[in-house]
Amino acid sequence: MARSPLTLAAAATAALSQASGVRTSITAAGRLSEGAGGRYDSALVHLDDGTRLVVRVPESDEAEADASREAAALAALTAGVRAMLPFRAPEVLGQARIDGRTARVETHLPGYRVDAAHIPAGRGVATAVATAIAGIHDLPTSIVQSAGLPSRTAAQVRSDTERLLDRAEATGRLPFGLLRRWSRAIALDGLWNVEPTVVLGGIDPASFTLIDVDGVPTVDGLLAWGGLSVGDPAEDLRWIASAPDAAPDVIAAYAAAAGRSPDTMLAERARLHAELEFAKWLVHGHGSASDSVMTDAVALLTSLDESVRDEPPIGSGTVSIDDAIAAIGRVPATTTESIDTSMQTDAYDPGMLDGYEDEAPEPVESREGDETEPIEFSDWPGTDDAPAAEERDPDDAAKNALRRWTGTA
């Protein structure tokens, strides 16, 4: 069961005190909703000077490893690197151990978030997110390499893709149509003229926080940095498979903002990476001997196989940059309906904060003159006294935001 906001506030106090040597006065704490399947306990804490911070505690070894990668990536974002970014990134302010896990305190990035399936065509969220991704890809690769983070060449990207397909085929559950489709794509040399860039390892557009500037959505921050590496920029655009109406505008805005030679196969590789997410799920289910995951993966792959059966092979066509730039002038008259496509999956939830408070902050009592004493977390109540919280659907906030800027509110 989840830890209470007050427990997380105490962990934040300890983390900040260890980092600065000065006791921080937290006046209130409220639970944060996470679409992370219970991977983290999170709270938004309020300081006496009005500052708001986020405290997160992983709930599994996998989440702990992800959080460590996230912290390492954020550490690579020096002040100079952050000055290059067109938006903000969280900053880790302190950490402390609680119940064998690491509680980390980070700066809070306010704003709303939009799922890929809810991104409409035209100027707005689609172009803002695409431009933000291009800004990340234009960072010097030395930032990643000097920090010791993963770095892959074009040949390694292709080799890793081929190895994934081999593992999926070895399960004996991969539809032959998909095996043939993906094998042909991997064998196509022209598809792999990749210029490796700084990437986020397959970012979800819902990881960006947005604000409205003169009624137009603008990216203000990015929450997920755990996949920071050097690799194929198309991996960070695989989500456009779940936003087909917005895809031309995304490609156009990205091409206009990117400071590199045009990549005519960018959209084709993005589609391949998106489809291969299902292969990853199949391999995961096989490796973990999970019948439920295997059943789910096979159903997804069967559906995908049927849906692409009449489509041209990957790599047989490209998105014209000129046509895409011409399409950027389109502005939707109404909000796009939620798109339910076979490319959508919750299999790889990055465990990011939604940024929405589910309940009112709980006041934290403070008495002047009290001396700070070491806090021992091992004996603290973990879950029994945690207050129940009703989860809020983040899709509601996304839809409301879209209604605001399309004028349909």
C-alpha positions in Angstrom: 0.0 0.0 0.0 1.1 3.6 -0.7 3.0 5.6 1.9 1.1 8.7 3.1 2.0 12.2 2.0 3.1 12.9 5.6 5.6 10.0 5.5 6.9 11.2 2.2 7.2 14.8 3.6 9.3 13.5 6.4 11.5 11.7 3.9 11.8 14.9 1.9 12.9 16.8 5.1 15.6 14.3 5.7 16.8 14.3 2.1 17.0 18.1 1.9 18.7 18.3 5.3 21.4 15.8 4.3 22.0 17.8 1.1 22.2 21.3 2.6 22.8 20.7 6.3 19.9 23.0 7.0 16.5 21.9 8.2 13.8 22.7 5.6 10.3 23.7 6.8 7.6 21.8 4.9 4.2 23.3 5.5 2.0 20.9 3.6 2.0 17.8 1.5 -0.4 16.3 -1.0 -0.5 13.1 -2.9 0.4 13.0 -6.6 -1.4 10.7 -9.0 0.9 8.6 -11.2 -0.1 6.5 -14.2 2.7 4.2 -13.2 1.0 1.1 -11.9 2.2 1.6 -8.4 5.8 1.9 -9.4 6.4 5.0 -7.2 4.9 6.6 -4.1 4.9 10.4 -4.8 3.9 13.6 -3.1 4.0 17.3 -3.8 5.4 19.1 -0.8 5.1 22.9 0.0 7.9 24.8 1.6 7.3 27.8 3.8 8.7 30.1 1.1 6.1 29.0 -1.4 8.4 26.6 -3.2 6.8 23.3 -4.3 8.9 20.1 -4.7 8.2 16.5 -5.6 9.4 13.5 -3.6 9.3 10.0 -5.1 10.1 6.6 -3.6 10.4 3.6 -5.9 8.2 0.5 -5.0 10.2 -2.2 -6.8 13.8 -3.1 -7.8 13.0 -2.3 -11.4 11.6 1.2 -10.4 14.7 1.7 -8.2 16.9 1.0 -11.2 14.9 3.4 -13.4 15.1 6.1 -10.8 18.9 5.7 -10.6 19.2 6.1 -14.3 17.0 9.1 -14.2 19.2 10.7 -11.5 22.4 9.9 -13.5 20.9 11.6 -16.6 19.8 14.7 -14.7 23.3 14.9 -13.2 24.6 15.1 -16.8 22.5 18.2 -17.4 25.0 20.8 -16.1 24.0 24.5 -15.9 25.6 25.0 -19.3 23.6 22.2 -20.8 20.3 23.4 -19.3 20.9 26.8 -20.8 20.9 25.1 -24.2 17.5 23.5 -23.6 14.4 25.4 -24.8 12.5 24.1 -21.7 13.1 23.1 -18.1 14.3 19.8 -16.6 13.9 18.7 -13.0 16.8 19.1 -10.6 17.5 16.5 -7.9 17.9 18.4 -4.7 18.5 15.6 -2.2 17.9 12.0 -1.4 17.5 9.8 1.7 16.9 6.1 2.4 13.5 4.9 3.5 12.5 1.3 4.0 15.4 0.1 1.9 14.5 2.5 -1.0 15.8 5.8 -2.1 13.6 8.8 -1.7 14.6 11.6 -4.1 13.4 15.2 -4.0 13.2 17.1 -7.2 12.0 20.5 -8.4 8.4 20.6 -9.5 7.5 21.3 -13.1 3.9 22.6 -13.3 1.8 22.4 -16.4 -0.6 20.0 -18.2 0.2 16.9 -20.2 -1.3 15.4 -23.4 -1.3 11.8 -24.4 -0.3 11.0 -28.0 -3.7 9.7 -28.9 -5.2 13.1 -28.0 -2.8 15.3 -30.0 -4.7 16.9 -32.9 -3.3 18.0 -36.2 -2.2 21.6 -36.8 -0.2 24.1 -34.8 -0.3 23.5 -31.1 0.7 20.5 -29.1 2.0 18.5 -32.1 4.4 21.2 -33.3 5.4 22.2 -29.8 6.4 18.7 -28.8 8.1 18.1 -32.1 10.2 21.3 -31.8 11.1 20.3 -28.2 12.3 16.9 -29.3 14.4 18.5 -32.1 16.0 20.7 -29.5 17.1 17.6 -27.5 18.5 15.9 -30.6 20.5 19.0 -31.4 22.5 18.8 -28.1 26.2 17.9 -28.5 26.7 14.1 -28.2 29.7 14.8 -26.0 27.2 15.6 -23.2 26.1 12.0 -23.1 29.5 10.4 -23.8 31.3 12.4 -21.1 28.7 11.3 -18.6 29.3 7.7 -19.4 25.7 7.2 -20.6 24.9 4.7 -23.4 26.0 5.6 -26.9 25.2 3.6 -30.1 26.3 4.0 -33.7 23.9 3.5 -36.6 25.3 0.0 -37.1 24.6 -0.8 -33.5 21.1 0.5 -33.7 20.5 -1.8 -36.7 22.2 -4.7 -35.1 20.1 -4.3 -31.9 16.9 -4.2 -34.0 17.9 -7.4 -35.8 18.7 -9.1 -32.5 15.3 -8.2 -31.1 13.6 -9.7 -34.1 15.7 -12.9 -33.7 14.6 -13.2 -30.1 11.0 -12.6 -30.9 11.1 -15.3 -33.7 12.7 -17.7 -31.2 9.6 -17.6 -29.1 7.7 -19.4 -31.9 4.7 -17.0 -31.4 5.6 -14.3 -33.8 3.2 -14.1 -36.8 5.0 -14.9 -40.1 3.6 -11.8 -41.8 5.3 -9.5 -39.2 8.5 -11.5 -39.3 8.7 -11.0 -43.1 7.7 -7.3 -42.9 10.3 -6.5 -40.2 13.1 -8.7 -41.8 12.7 -6.8 -45.1 12.9 -3.5 -43.3 16.0 -4.4 -41.4 17.6 -5.7 -44.6 16.9 -2.3 -46.4 20.3 -0.5 -46.3 18.7 2.9 -47.2 16.5 2.8 -44.1 19.6 2.8 -41.8 21.4 6.0 -43.0 21.1 7.2 -39.4 22.9 10.2 -38.0 23.0 9.3 -34.2 21.9 12.1 -31.9 21.2 12.7 -28.3 18.0 10.9 -27.7 15.6 10.1 -24.8 15.2 6.4 -25.7 11.7 6.5 -27.0 10.1 9.5 -25.2 6.3 9.6 -24.6 4.9 13.0 -25.5 2.9 12.9 -22.2 6.3 13.4 -20.5 6.3 17.0 -21.6 4.6 19.6 -19.4 2.9 22.4 -21.3 1.6 25.8 -20.6 -0.6 28.1 -22.8 1.2 31.2 -24.1 -1.3 33.6 -25.8 -3.6 30.6 -26.1 -1.1 28.4 -27.8 0.3 25.2 -26.1 4.1 25.6 -25.4 6.4 23.0 -23.9 7.7 24.3 -20.5 9.4 21.2 -19.1 10.3 17.5 -19.6 9.9 15.0 -16.8 11.4 11.8 -18.1 15.2 11.7 -18.7 16.1 8.1 -17.8 16.7 7.1 -21.4 19.2 9.9 -22.2 21.7 8.4 -24.6 23.1 8.6 -28.1 21.1 6.7 -30.7 18.5 6.8 -33.5 16.4 10.0 -33.4 13.5 8.1 -34.9 13.0 6.2 -31.6 11.8 9.4 -30.0 9.2 9.8 -32.7 7.7 6.3 -32.7 4.7 7.7 -30.8 3.4 9.3 -34.0 2.0 5.9 -34.9 -0.6 6.6 -32.2 -1.3 10.1 -33.5 -1.7 9.6 -37.3 -3.6 12.8 -37.9 -0.8 14.8 -36.3 2.1 12.9 -37.8 2.7 15.1 -40.9 2.7 18.2 -38.7 5.1 16.5 -36.2 7.5 15.5 -39.0 7.3 19.0 -40.6 7.9 20.9 -37.3 10.7 18.5 -36.4 12.4 18.9 -39.8 12.1 22.7 -39.6 13.6 22.9 -36.1 16.4 20.2 -36.4 19.8 21.5 -37.2 20.8 18.6 -39.4 20.5 17.2 -42.9 16.9 16.0 -43.7 16.3 12.3 -42.8 13.9 11.1 -45.5 13.5 7.8 -43.7 12.8 9.2 -40.3 9.0 8.5 -40.3 9.6 5.0 -41.7 12.0 4.0 -39.0 9.8 5.6 -36.4 7.0 3.3 -37.6 9.3 0.3 -37.4 10.4 1.1 -33.8 6.7 1.5 -32.8 5.7 -1.8 -34.2 8.7 -3.5 -32.6 7.4 -2.4 -29.2 5.0 -5.4 -29.4 7.9 -7.7 -30.2 9.6 -6.4 -27.0 6.5 -7.2 -25.0 6.5 -10.8 -26.5 10.2 -11.3 -25.6 9.5 -9.9 -22.1 6.7 -12.3 -21.6 8.7 -15.3 -22.9 11.7 -14.4 -20.7 9.6 -13.9 -17.6 7.6 -17.1 -18.3 4.4 -15.1 -17.8 1.4 -16.7 -19.5 -0.7 -13.5 -19.2 1.9 -11.3 -20.8 2.4 -13.9 -23.6 -1.3 -14.1 -24.2 -1.6 -10.3 -24.3 1.5 -9.9 -26.6 0.3 -12.6 -29.1 -3.2 -10.9 -29.3 -1.5 -7.5 -29.9 0.8 -9.0 -32.6 -2.1 -10.8 -34.3 -4.1 -7.6 -34.4 -1.1 -5.7 -35.8 -0.4 -8.4 -38.4 -4.0 -8.1 -39.7 -3.9 -4.3 -39.7 -0.7 -3.9 -41.7 -1.3 -6.8 -44.1 -2.5 -4.6 -46.9 0.0 -1.8 -46.2 3.1 -1.2 -48.3 6.4 -2.5 -46.8 8.2 -0.3 -44.3 10.8 1.8 -46.2 8.9 1.7 -49.5 7.8 5.3 -49.1 9.0 8.5 -47.4 7.4 11.5 -46.0 8.2 14.4 -48.3 9.6 17.3 -46.3 8.0 19.8 -48.7 4.6 18.2 -48.4 4.9 18.0 -44.6 5.9 21.6 -44.3 2.9 22.6 -46.4 0.7 20.6 -44.1 1.9 22.5 -41.1 -0.5 25.3 -41.9 -3.5 23.1 -41.0 -5.3 24.0 -37.8 -8.0 21.7 -36.5 -11.5 23.2 -36.3 -12.4 20.9 -33.4 -10.8 18.7 -30.9 -9.6 15.4 -32.3 -11.5 12.4 -30.8 -9.5 9.9 -28.7 -7.8 7.6 -31.2 -7.9 3.9 -30.3 -5.2 2.2 -32.4 -3.3 -1.0 -32.2 -0.1 1.0 -31.7 -1.1 2.0 -28.2 0.2 0.0 -25.3 0.8 0.5 -21.6 3.5 -2.1 -21.6 6.3 0.2 -21.0 5.1 2.8 -18.5 8.1 5.1 -17.7 6.7 5.8 -14.2 6.5 9.6 -14.6 4.7 12.1 -12.4 1.4 13.3 -13.8 1.6 16.6 -12.1 -1.9 16.4 -10.9 -2.9 16.6 -7.2 -5.5 14.1 -6.1 -6.3 15.5 -2.8 -5.8 18.7 -0.8 -2.4 19.1 0.8 -2.1 17.9 4.3 -0.7 20.5 6.7 2.6 19.7 8.3 2.9 20.9 11.9 6.1 22.8 12.7 7.3 24.1 16.0 10.1 26.7 16.2 12.9 25.9 18.5 12.8 22.2 18.0 16.2 20.7 17.3 16.7 18.5 14.2 17.2 14.9 15.1 18.2 12.0 12.9 15.2 10.3 11.4 15.1 6.5 11.4 12.7 5.3 8.7 13.0 1.6 9.1 10.4 1.5 11.9 8.0 3.9 10.4 4.5 2.7 9.5 4.6 1.9 5.9 1.1 1.5 4.6 -1.6 0.8 7.1 -2.2 4.4 8.1 -1.9 5.7 4.5 -5.1 7.6 3.6 -7.1 6.4 0.7 -7.0 8.6 -2.4 -9.3 8.5 -5.4 -7.3 8.4 -8.6 -8.0 11.2 -11.1 -8.1 10.3 -14.8 -5.2 12.4 -16.4 -7.1 12.1 -19.7 -9.7 14.6 -18.4 -7.0 17.2 -17.9 -5.6 16.5 -21.4 -9.0 16.9 -23.0 -9.8 20.1 -21.1 -6.5 21.6 -22.2 -7.2 20.7 -25.8 -10.6 22.2 -25.6 -9.1 25.5 -24.3 -6.7 26.0 -27.2 -9.0 24.8 -30.0 -11.8 27.1 -28.8 -14.3 24.3 -28.1 -14.4 24.9 -24.3 
